[in-house]
Amino acid sequence: MARKQLKVVRLLEPELCLDCRFANKAEVEMNDGSIQRMIYCRRLDCDNWDYSTAESAKSVVADEEEAA
């Protein structure tokens, strides 16, 4: 995920992501150093995102068994 500008956005309907083929669970490192479990979306243009509260993220490590 090098050279990508990572953003953390709020999901409007989080349950929609649970069965989405573009979503993976991931460990996300925030800029303050904290690590949180979140959903990583590979789609990049989802209508389920709320950009009004977007924050930068330092890194994302997607779960291996789901990333394949």
Stockholm file with secondary structure:
# STOCKHOLM 1.0

chainA/1-68         MARKQLKVVRLLEPELCLDCRFANKAEVEMNDGSIQRMIYCRRLDCDNWDYSTAESAKSVVADEEEAA
#=GR chainA/1-68 SS CTTCCCEEEEESSGGGGGGCTTEEEEEEEETTSCEEEEEEESSSCCTTEEEEEEEEEEEEEECHHHHC
#=GC SS_cons        CTTCCCEEEEESSGGGGGGCTTEEEEEEEETTSCEEEEEEESSSCCTTEEEEEEEEEEEEEECHHHHC
//
